[in-house]
């Protein structure tokens, strides 16, 4: 199924101001809990705000071939582009729902990723589906919108395996009433696999609020963040030979950080080439070793959603509430 944008939508929304560029504004700090963090982040590194004024920044993707960053502003229904030379510009508006009678107030795209061919794939939260963007004619190709005939809640985040299988989470955040919304058709918040042939499989329906999702560098482990204020955890699963998941266990428990007053919940993540996890969570971006040891936190001072490696692979871009931030690292992301 393909959905074509009406050109008037882009023109009608141009009155929405483009957020400001805020180069070289240092904020926050890096909390160091383990000496091994020095090999990943320089002792003098600090987060830097490079743009601000968003409603809720999310879903960053570095487009290696094109050489720029895209990220979503969920509440303002826009995907933005950032380049070092030009700063912020509109990439796609509307990024999500554009009809009458929305199901929620967060209408825009949420998480995004690139498929093995470099095409942009979007958790189209406001439209309750997963789509691929065809940039030759600015249409959306629907990859999945239902499970067993019932509409998804609001797909949130996605991750590809190198074989072309797509894994994604489906919490209820895009619905006005979340779990109690009358438009909700599925009675669980699922995690799914869409294989390269288009077959959809439910992997688990027991997580309360599945959110961020990512693979270890060898793709033998699938990590899922659970953004439940009553049980804020990272889960880890073994990936089975047939692409399923097994042996789910708590990889990192963030509840103590919440009790200590840190703001934010496990949300979105990326991994470096050594298997360390960089993920939005209580306090900013948490850095977790492959064994689940908390090495430290990039303290952003904001509710922090997501992050991605970009440029030469050693810049970490972070979407934190109204801000786009970055920090230089001594490690590189997977794929660089």
C-alpha positions as YAML, in Angstrom:
chain: A
units: angstrom
residues:
- id: 1
  name: UNK
  ca: [0.00, 0.00, 0.00]
- id: 2
  name: UNK
  ca: [1.31, 3.45, -0.87]
- id: 3
  name: UNK
  ca: [0.13, 6.75, 0.59]
- id: 4
  name: UNK
  ca: [0.91, 9.86, -1.43]
- id: 5
  name: UNK
  ca: [1.26, 13.23, 0.29]
- id: 6
  name: UNK
  ca: [-0.86, 16.08, -1.00]
- id: 7
  name: UNK
  ca: [1.50, 18.96, -1.92]
- id: 8
  name: UNK
  ca: [-0.74, 21.48, -0.16]
- id: 9
  name: UNK
  ca: [0.00, 19.91, 3.20]
- id: 10
  name: UNK
  ca: [3.63, 20.96, 2.99]
- id: 11
  name: UNK
  ca: [2.70, 24.51, 2.01]
- id: 12
  name: UNK
  ca: [-0.04, 24.87, 4.58]
- id: 13
  name: UNK
  ca: [2.30, 24.06, 7.43]
- id: 14
  name: UNK
  ca: [5.19, 26.32, 6.48]
- id: 15
  name: UNK
  ca: [4.00, 28.91, 9.00]
- id: 16
  name: UNK
  ca: [5.37, 26.66, 11.75]
- id: 17
  name: UNK
  ca: [8.68, 28.24, 12.66]
- id: 18
  name: UNK
  ca: [11.89, 26.33, 12.06]
- id: 19
  name: UNK
  ca: [13.62, 25.85, 15.42]
- id: 20
  name: UNK
  ca: [16.74, 27.82, 16.08]
- id: 21
  name: UNK
  ca: [20.34, 26.82, 15.60]
- id: 22
  name: UNK
  ca: [22.26, 27.05, 18.87]
- id: 23
  name: UNK
  ca: [25.82, 26.11, 18.00]
- id: 24
  name: UNK
  ca: [28.50, 25.63, 20.67]
- id: 25
  name: UNK
  ca: [26.20, 25.87, 23.68]
- id: 26
  name: UNK
  ca: [27.73, 23.50, 26.22]
- id: 27
  name: UNK
  ca: [25.35, 21.97, 28.74]
- id: 28
  name: UNK
  ca: [25.37, 19.21, 31.31]
- id: 29
  name: UNK
  ca: [28.30, 16.96, 32.04]
- id: 30
  name: UNK
  ca: [29.45, 13.36, 31.94]
- id: 31
  name: UNK
  ca: [29.01, 11.31, 35.10]
- id: 32
  name: UNK
  ca: [31.77, 8.71, 35.36]
- id: 33
  name: UNK
  ca: [30.99, 5.59, 37.37]
- id: 34
  name: UNK
  ca: [33.70, 3.32, 35.97]
- id: 35
  name: UNK
  ca: [37.24, 4.10, 34.85]
- id: 36
  name: UNK
  ca: [36.68, 2.18, 31.62]
- id: 37
  name: UNK
  ca: [34.44, 5.03, 30.45]
- id: 38
  name: UNK
  ca: [37.59, 7.08, 29.71]
- id: 39
  name: UNK
  ca: [38.22, 4.81, 26.72]
- id: 40
  name: UNK
  ca: [34.79, 5.74, 25.35]
- id: 41
  name: UNK
  ca: [34.48, 9.45, 26.21]
- id: 42
  name: UNK
  ca: [37.26, 11.97, 26.80]
- id: 43
  name: UNK
  ca: [37.38, 13.32, 30.39]
- id: 44
  name: UNK
  ca: [36.81, 16.87, 29.12]
- id: 45
  name: UNK
  ca: [33.88, 16.06, 26.79]
- id: 46
  name: UNK
  ca: [30.52, 17.74, 27.43]
- id: 47
  name: UNK
  ca: [27.15, 17.68, 25.66]
- id: 48
  name: UNK
  ca: [26.57, 20.54, 23.23]
- id: 49
  name: UNK
  ca: [23.20, 21.95, 22.11]
- id: 50
  name: UNK
  ca: [23.17, 22.41, 18.33]
- id: 51
  name: UNK
  ca: [19.47, 23.25, 17.86]
- id: 52
  name: UNK
  ca: [16.45, 23.97, 20.05]
- id: 53
  name: UNK
  ca: [12.75, 24.80, 19.99]
- id: 54
  name: UNK
  ca: [11.24, 21.40, 19.25]
- id: 55
  name: UNK
  ca: [8.10, 19.95, 20.82]
- id: 56
  name: UNK
  ca: [9.54, 16.48, 21.48]
- id: 57
  name: UNK
  ca: [12.63, 15.49, 19.53]
- id: 58
  name: UNK
  ca: [12.98, 11.79, 18.71]
- id: 59
  name: UNK
  ca: [14.10, 9.14, 16.26]
- id: 60
  name: UNK
  ca: [17.52, 10.40, 15.04]
- id: 61
  name: UNK
  ca: [19.07, 8.68, 12.01]
- id: 62
  name: UNK
  ca: [22.44, 9.47, 10.43]
- id: 63
  name: UNK
  ca: [22.23, 9.05, 6.66]
- id: 64
  name: UNK
  ca: [25.74, 7.89, 5.83]
- id: 65
  name: UNK
  ca: [25.44, 8.05, 2.07]
- id: 66
  name: UNK
  ca: [23.90, 11.53, 2.06]
- id: 67
  name: UNK
  ca: [25.94, 12.86, 5.01]
- id: 68
  name: UNK
  ca: [23.24, 14.42, 7.16]
- id: 69
  name: UNK
  ca: [21.08, 13.78, 10.23]
- id: 70
  name: UNK
  ca: [17.30, 13.44, 10.24]
- id: 71
  name: UNK
  ca: [15.17, 13.32, 13.36]
- id: 72
  name: UNK
  ca: [11.49, 13.63, 14.21]
- id: 73
  name: UNK
  ca: [9.58, 16.21, 16.21]
- id: 74
  name: UNK
  ca: [6.65, 14.03, 17.24]
- id: 75
  name: UNK
  ca: [4.34, 16.72, 18.59]
- id: 76
  name: UNK
  ca: [4.94, 19.13, 15.69]
- id: 77
  name: UNK
  ca: [4.46, 16.41, 13.04]
- id: 78
  name: UNK
  ca: [7.77, 17.16, 11.33]
- id: 79
  name: UNK
  ca: [10.99, 15.43, 10.38]
- id: 80
  name: UNK
  ca: [13.97, 17.79, 10.35]
- id: 81
  name: UNK
  ca: [17.33, 17.61, 8.62]
- id: 82
  name: UNK
  ca: [20.55, 18.84, 10.25]
- id: 83
  name: UNK
  ca: [23.87, 19.50, 8.56]
- id: 84
  name: UNK
  ca: [26.98, 21.06, 10.01]
- id: 85
  name: UNK
  ca: [26.99, 23.67, 7.23]
- id: 86
  name: UNK
  ca: [23.30, 24.62, 7.12]
- id: 87
  name: UNK
  ca: [21.93, 23.68, 10.53]
- id: 88
  name: UNK
  ca: [18.21, 22.86, 10.70]
- id: 89
  name: UNK
  ca: [15.78, 22.60, 7.80]
- id: 90
  name: UNK
  ca: [12.45, 20.85, 7.23]
- id: 91
  name: UNK
  ca: [12.86, 17.39, 5.68]
- id: 92
  name: UNK
  ca: [9.22, 16.20, 5.77]
- id: 93
  name: UNK
  ca: [6.07, 17.90, 7.01]
- id: 94
  name: UNK
  ca: [3.66, 16.42, 7.91]
- id: 95
  name: UNK
  ca: [5.68, 13.42, 8.98]
- id: 96
  name: UNK
  ca: [2.65, 11.47, 10.18]
- id: 97
  name: UNK
  ca: [-1.11, 11.89, 10.51]
- id: 98
  name: UNK
  ca: [-2.62, 14.46, 8.16]
- id: 99
  name: UNK
  ca: [-6.37, 13.74, 8.09]
- id: 100
  name: UNK
  ca: [-9.37, 14.56, 10.31]
- id: 101
  name: UNK
  ca: [-10.00, 12.76, 13.60]
- id: 102
  name: UNK
  ca: [-6.57, 11.83, 14.97]
- id: 103
  name: UNK
  ca: [-6.27, 9.03, 17.51]
- id: 104
  name: UNK
  ca: [-3.87, 10.99, 19.72]
- id: 105
  name: UNK
  ca: [-2.10, 14.31, 20.12]
- id: 106
  name: UNK
  ca: [1.34, 13.06, 19.08]
- id: 107
  name: UNK
  ca: [0.66, 12.88, 15.35]
- id: 108
  name: UNK
  ca: [4.15, 12.79, 13.90]
- id: 109
  name: UNK
  ca: [6.68, 10.11, 13.12]
- id: 110
  name: UNK
  ca: [8.48, 8.61, 16.10]
- id: 111
  name: UNK
  ca: [11.44, 6.25, 15.78]
- id: 112
  name: UNK
  ca: [13.22, 5.90, 12.45]
- id: 113
  name: UNK
  ca: [15.93, 3.73, 10.96]
- id: 114
  name: UNK
  ca: [17.55, 2.89, 7.64]
- id: 115
  name: UNK
  ca: [16.90, -0.39, 5.89]
- id: 116
  name: UNK
  ca: [19.80, -2.38, 4.39]
- id: 117
  name: UNK
  ca: [19.45, -0.34, 1.18]
- id: 118
  name: UNK
  ca: [19.69, 2.98, 3.02]
- id: 119
  name: UNK
  ca: [15.99, 3.89, 2.67]
- id: 120
  name: UNK
  ca: [14.27, 5.65, 5.57]
- id: 121
  name: UNK
  ca: [11.85, 3.45, 7.52]
- id: 122
  name: UNK
  ca: [9.52, 5.15, 9.99]
- id: 123
  name: UNK
  ca: [7.46, 4.21, 13.03]
- id: 124
  name: UNK
  ca: [4.47, 6.20, 11.76]
- id: 125
  name: UNK
  ca: [2.99, 6.64, 15.22]
- id: 126
  name: UNK
  ca: [0.11, 8.97, 14.35]
- id: 127
  name: UNK
  ca: [-1.06, 6.62, 11.59]
- id: 128
  name: UNK
  ca: [-0.48, 3.45, 13.68]
- id: 129
  name: UNK
  ca: [1.75, 1.72, 11.16]
- id: 130
  name: UNK
  ca: [5.30, 1.11, 9.94]
- id: 131
  name: UNK
  ca: [6.21, 2.68, 6.59]
- id: 132
  name: UNK
  ca: [9.11, 3.18, 4.20]
- id: 133
  name: UNK
  ca: [9.61, 6.60, 2.66]
- id: 134
  name: UNK
  ca: [10.04, 6.69, -1.11]
- id: 135
  name: UNK
  ca: [11.98, 9.91, -1.64]
- id: 136
  name: UNK
  ca: [11.65, 9.76, -5.43]
- id: 137
  name: UNK
  ca: [8.03, 10.89, -5.15]
- id: 138
  name: UNK
  ca: [7.55, 11.50, -1.40]
- id: 139
  name: UNK
  ca: [5.17, 8.64, -0.85]
- id: 140
  name: UNK
  ca: [4.90, 6.24, 2.07]
- id: 141
  name: UNK
  ca: [4.91, 2.51, 1.40]
- id: 142
  name: UNK
  ca: [3.08, 0.70, 4.20]
- id: 143
  name: UNK
  ca: [5.13, -2.24, 5.47]
- id: 144
  name: UNK
  ca: [2.79, -3.26, 8.31]
- id: 145
  name: UNK
  ca: [-0.28, -1.78, 9.97]
- id: 146
  name: UNK
  ca: [-2.14, -4.73, 11.51]
- id: 147
  name: UNK
  ca: [-1.60, -7.92, 13.43]
- id: 148
  name: UNK
  ca: [-4.21, -10.62, 12.81]
- id: 149
  name: UNK
  ca: [-6.49, -8.00, 11.30]
- id: 150
  name: UNK
  ca: [-6.28, -5.60, 14.25]
- id: 151
  name: UNK
  ca: [-4.60, -2.20, 14.04]
- id: 152
  name: UNK
  ca: [-1.36, -1.61, 15.86]
- id: 153
  name: UNK
  ca: [-1.42, 0.66, 18.92]
- id: 154
  name: UNK
  ca: [1.27, 3.14, 17.77]
- id: 155
  name: UNK
  ca: [4.60, 1.75, 16.52]
- id: 156
  name: UNK
  ca: [7.45, 3.45, 18.34]
- id: 157
  name: UNK
  ca: [10.96, 2.22, 17.48]
- id: 158
  name: UNK
  ca: [12.60, -0.09, 14.95]
- id: 159
  name: UNK
  ca: [15.79, -2.04, 14.26]
- id: 160
  name: UNK
  ca: [16.95, -4.02, 11.23]
- id: 161
  name: UNK
  ca: [19.05, -7.13, 11.08]
- id: 162
  name: UNK
  ca: [21.52, -7.35, 8.25]
- id: 163
  name: UNK
  ca: [19.38, -10.05, 6.58]
- id: 164
  name: UNK
  ca: [16.57, -7.52, 6.08]
- id: 165
  name: UNK
  ca: [14.32, -8.57, 8.97]
- id: 166
  name: UNK
  ca: [12.73, -5.60, 10.76]
- id: 167
  name: UNK
  ca: [11.96, -5.67, 14.50]
- id: 168
  name: UNK
  ca: [9.72, -3.02, 16.08]
- id: 169
  name: UNK
  ca: [7.87, -2.11, 19.28]
- id: 170
  name: UNK
  ca: [4.22, -1.11, 19.60]
- id: 171
  name: UNK
  ca: [3.35, 0.65, 22.89]
- id: 172
  name: UNK
  ca: [0.20, 2.81, 23.24]
- id: 173
  name: UNK
  ca: [1.80, 6.27, 23.48]
- id: 174
  name: UNK
  ca: [0.21, 7.56, 20.29]
- id: 175
  name: UNK
  ca: [-3.33, 7.03, 21.62]
- id: 176
  name: UNK
  ca: [-5.13, 9.63, 23.71]
- id: 177
  name: UNK
  ca: [-6.08, 7.12, 26.41]
- id: 178
  name: UNK
  ca: [-3.02, 4.88, 26.00]
- id: 179
  name: UNK
  ca: [-3.94, 1.41, 27.33]
- id: 180
  name: UNK
  ca: [-7.51, 2.51, 28.07]
- id: 181
  name: UNK
  ca: [-8.17, 4.18, 24.73]
- id: 182
  name: UNK
  ca: [-11.43, 3.02, 23.09]
- id: 183
  name: UNK
  ca: [-9.74, 2.89, 19.68]
- id: 184
  name: UNK
  ca: [-7.20, 0.37, 20.89]
- id: 185
  name: UNK
  ca: [-7.77, -2.91, 19.06]
- id: 186
  name: UNK
  ca: [-4.95, -5.06, 20.43]
- id: 187
  name: UNK
  ca: [-5.10, -5.78, 24.17]
- id: 188
  name: UNK
  ca: [-1.34, -5.95, 24.60]
- id: 189
  name: UNK
  ca: [1.76, -3.92, 23.76]
- id: 190
  name: UNK
  ca: [3.73, -6.10, 21.41]
- id: 191
  name: UNK
  ca: [7.17, -6.51, 19.89]
- id: 192
  name: UNK
  ca: [7.15, -7.78, 16.31]
- id: 193
  name: UNK
  ca: [9.36, -9.14, 13.56]
- id: 194
  name: UNK
  ca: [8.61, -8.39, 9.92]
- id: 195
  name: UNK
  ca: [10.82, -10.68, 7.88]
- id: 196
  name: UNK
  ca: [12.32, -9.78, 4.52]
- id: 197
  name: UNK
  ca: [9.49, -11.64, 2.76]
- id: 198
  name: UNK
  ca: [6.81, -9.59, 4.54]
- id: 199
  name: UNK
  ca: [5.71, -12.16, 7.13]
- id: 200
  name: UNK
  ca: [4.76, -10.63, 10.49]
- id: 201
  name: UNK
  ca: [5.41, -12.46, 13.76]
- id: 202
  name: UNK
  ca: [4.56, -11.43, 17.33]
- id: 203
  name: UNK
  ca: [7.71, -11.96, 19.41]
- id: 204
  name: UNK
  ca: [6.37, -11.05, 22.86]
- id: 205
  name: UNK
  ca: [3.22, -9.54, 24.35]
- id: 206
  name: UNK
  ca: [4.24, -9.44, 28.02]
- id: 207
  name: UNK
  ca: [6.23, -6.20, 28.24]
- id: 208
  name: UNK
  ca: [4.22, -3.35, 29.73]
- id: 209
  name: UNK
  ca: [5.65, -0.48, 27.63]
- id: 210
  name: UNK
  ca: [8.19, -1.75, 25.09]
- id: 211
  name: UNK
  ca: [10.05, 1.17, 23.57]
- id: 212
  name: UNK
  ca: [13.65, 1.35, 22.28]
- id: 213
  name: UNK
  ca: [15.00, -1.66, 20.40]
- id: 214
  name: UNK
  ca: [18.49, -2.56, 19.13]
- id: 215
  name: UNK
  ca: [20.76, -5.48, 18.33]
- id: 216
  name: UNK
  ca: [24.20, -6.33, 19.64]
- id: 217
  name: UNK
  ca: [26.94, -5.99, 17.00]
- id: 218
  name: UNK
  ca: [26.90, -9.75, 16.32]
- id: 219
  name: UNK
  ca: [23.06, -9.72, 16.23]
- id: 220
  name: UNK
  ca: [22.89, -12.57, 18.72]
- id: 221
  name: UNK
  ca: [21.18, -10.41, 21.37]
- id: 222
  name: UNK
  ca: [18.13, -8.17, 21.06]
- id: 223
  name: UNK
  ca: [17.77, -5.36, 23.61]
- id: 224
  name: UNK
  ca: [14.42, -3.76, 24.43]
- id: 225
  name: UNK
  ca: [13.90, -0.78, 26.71]
- id: 226
  name: UNK
  ca: [10.77, -0.76, 28.86]
- id: 227
  name: UNK
  ca: [9.56, 2.76, 29.59]
- id: 228
  name: UNK
  ca: [7.36, 1.84, 32.53]
- id: 229
  name: UNK
  ca: [7.71, 4.18, 35.54]
- id: 230
  name: UNK
  ca: [6.77, 1.21, 37.74]
- id: 231
  name: UNK
  ca: [9.42, -1.05, 36.19]
- id: 232
  name: UNK
  ca: [12.00, 0.84, 34.15]
- id: 233
  name: UNK
  ca: [14.37, -1.75, 32.72]
- id: 234
  name: UNK
  ca: [16.45, -2.84, 29.75]
- id: 235
  name: UNK
  ca: [15.59, -6.39, 28.65]
- id: 236
  name: UNK
  ca: [17.91, -8.73, 26.72]
- id: 237
  name: UNK
  ca: [16.86, -11.71, 24.58]
- id: 238
  name: UNK
  ca: [18.77, -14.35, 22.70]
- id: 239
  name: UNK
  ca: [18.01, -14.27, 18.98]
- id: 240
  name: UNK
  ca: [17.13, -17.79, 17.83]
- id: 241
  name: UNK
  ca: [18.22, -19.25, 14.47]
- id: 242
  name: UNK
  ca: [14.74, -18.70, 13.02]
- id: 243
  name: UNK
  ca: [14.75, -15.00, 14.01]
- id: 244
  name: UNK
  ca: [12.66, -15.39, 17.15]
- id: 245
  name: UNK
  ca: [13.69, -14.42, 20.67]
- id: 246
  name: UNK
  ca: [14.23, -16.52, 23.79]
- id: 247
  name: UNK
  ca: [15.57, -16.40, 27.36]
- id: 248
  name: UNK
  ca: [14.38, -12.91, 28.20]
- id: 249
  name: UNK
  ca: [16.11, -11.40, 31.22]
- id: 250
  name: UNK
  ca: [16.60, -8.01, 32.85]
- id: 251
  name: UNK
  ca: [19.84, -6.61, 31.44]
- id: 252
  name: UNK
  ca: [19.81, -3.37, 33.43]
- id: 253
  name: UNK
  ca: [17.43, -2.16, 36.15]
- id: 254
  name: UNK
  ca: [16.99, 1.63, 36.10]
- id: 255
  name: UNK
  ca: [14.46, 1.83, 38.93]
- id: 256
  name: UNK
  ca: [17.03, 2.94, 41.51]
- id: 257
  name: UNK
  ca: [17.87, 5.92, 39.32]
- id: 258
  name: UNK
  ca: [14.21, 6.92, 39.24]
- id: 259
  name: UNK
  ca: [13.94, 6.60, 43.00]
- id: 260
  name: UNK
  ca: [16.98, 8.86, 43.30]
- id: 261
  name: UNK
  ca: [15.13, 11.59, 41.40]
- id: 262
  name: UNK
  ca: [16.62, 11.19, 37.92]
- id: 263
  name: UNK
  ca: [14.19, 12.32, 35.21]
- id: 264
  name: UNK
  ca: [13.33, 10.26, 32.16]
- id: 265
  name: UNK
  ca: [12.64, 6.63, 31.29]
- id: 266
  name: UNK
  ca: [14.38, 4.05, 29.10]
- id: 267
  name: UNK
  ca: [13.50, 5.18, 25.59]
- id: 268
  name: UNK
  ca: [15.84, 4.73, 22.59]
- id: 269
  name: UNK
  ca: [19.38, 3.41, 22.12]
- id: 270
  name: UNK
  ca: [22.30, 2.59, 19.84]
- id: 271
  name: UNK
  ca: [25.39, 0.40, 20.29]
- id: 272
  name: UNK
  ca: [29.05, 1.00, 19.58]
- id: 273
  name: UNK
  ca: [31.35, -1.45, 17.84]
- id: 274
  name: UNK
  ca: [32.38, -2.95, 21.18]
- id: 275
  name: UNK
  ca: [28.80, -3.70, 22.19]
- id: 276
  name: UNK
  ca: [28.41, -0.86, 24.69]
- id: 277
  name: UNK
  ca: [24.88, 0.54, 24.84]
- id: 278
  name: UNK
  ca: [24.20, 4.28, 24.68]
- id: 279
  name: UNK
  ca: [20.56, 4.79, 25.59]
- id: 280
  name: UNK
  ca: [18.14, 7.48, 26.72]
- id: 281
  name: UNK
  ca: [17.07, 6.92, 30.31]
- id: 282
  name: UNK
  ca: [16.92, 8.46, 33.78]
- id: 283
  name: UNK
  ca: [19.28, 11.45, 33.78]
- id: 284
  name: UNK
  ca: [20.26, 11.54, 30.12]
- id: 285
  name: UNK
  ca: [22.09, 8.96, 27.98]
- id: 286
  name: UNK
  ca: [23.22, 5.95, 30.01]
- id: 287
  name: UNK
  ca: [26.30, 4.01, 28.90]
- id: 288
  name: UNK
  ca: [26.10, 0.30, 29.69]
- id: 289
  name: UNK
  ca: [28.81, -2.28, 29.06]
- id: 290
  name: UNK
  ca: [28.03, -5.53, 27.19]
- id: 291
  name: UNK
  ca: [27.72, -7.20, 30.59]
- id: 292
  name: UNK
  ca: [25.17, -4.65, 31.82]
- id: 293
  name: UNK
  ca: [27.50, -2.60, 34.01]
- id: 294
  name: UNK
  ca: [26.54, 1.08, 34.25]
- id: 295
  name: UNK
  ca: [29.72, 2.89, 33.20]
- id: 296
  name: UNK
  ca: [28.33, 6.41, 33.38]
- id: 297
  name: UNK
  ca: [25.73, 8.84, 32.09]
- id: 298
  name: UNK
  ca: [25.82, 11.78, 29.71]
- id: 299
  name: UNK
  ca: [23.84, 14.17, 31.89]
- id: 300
  name: UNK
  ca: [21.80, 16.34, 29.54]
- id: 301
  name: UNK
  ca: [19.60, 18.05, 32.14]
- id: 302
  name: UNK
  ca: [16.56, 17.13, 30.01]
- id: 303
  name: UNK
  ca: [14.19, 14.27, 29.43]
- id: 304
  name: UNK
  ca: [16.25, 12.37, 26.89]
- id: 305
  name: UNK
  ca: [14.61, 10.24, 24.25]
- id: 306
  name: UNK
  ca: [17.12, 8.79, 21.84]
- id: 307
  name: UNK
  ca: [20.55, 8.96, 20.24]
- id: 308
  name: UNK
  ca: [22.49, 7.91, 17.14]
- id: 309
  name: UNK
  ca: [26.12, 7.76, 16.00]
- id: 310
  name: UNK
  ca: [26.93, 10.02, 13.07]
- id: 311
  name: UNK
  ca: [29.51, 11.90, 11.00]
- id: 312
  name: UNK
  ca: [32.65, 9.74, 11.22]
- id: 313
  name: UNK
  ca: [30.93, 7.40, 13.68]
- id: 314
  name: UNK
  ca: [32.35, 9.10, 16.79]
- id: 315
  name: UNK
  ca: [29.77, 11.87, 17.17]
- id: 316
  name: UNK
  ca: [26.77, 10.91, 19.28]
- id: 317
  name: UNK
  ca: [23.68, 12.95, 18.43]
- id: 318
  name: UNK
  ca: [21.05, 13.07, 21.17]
- id: 319
  name: UNK
  ca: [17.38, 14.11, 21.04]
- id: 320
  name: UNK
  ca: [16.49, 15.54, 24.45]
- id: 321
  name: UNK
  ca: [13.02, 17.08, 24.82]
- id: 322
  name: UNK
  ca: [13.18, 20.49, 23.05]
- id: 323
  name: UNK
  ca: [16.85, 20.08, 22.08]
- id: 324
  name: UNK
  ca: [19.17, 18.43, 19.61]
- id: 325
  name: UNK
  ca: [22.57, 17.78, 21.21]
- id: 326
  name: UNK
  ca: [25.84, 16.10, 20.35]
- id: 327
  name: UNK
  ca: [29.01, 14.92, 22.07]
- id: 328
  name: UNK
  ca: [32.29, 13.59, 20.72]
- id: 329
  name: UNK
  ca: [33.34, 10.07, 21.65]
- id: 330
  name: UNK
  ca: [36.44, 7.92, 21.55]
- id: 331
  name: UNK
  ca: [34.47, 4.98, 20.19]
- id: 332
  name: UNK
  ca: [32.46, 4.43, 17.02]
- id: 333
  name: UNK
  ca: [28.96, 3.21, 16.37]
- id: 334
  name: UNK
  ca: [28.11, -0.08, 14.71]
- id: 335
  name: UNK
  ca: [28.38, 0.26, 10.95]
- id: 336
  name: UNK
  ca: [31.20, 2.83, 10.81]
...
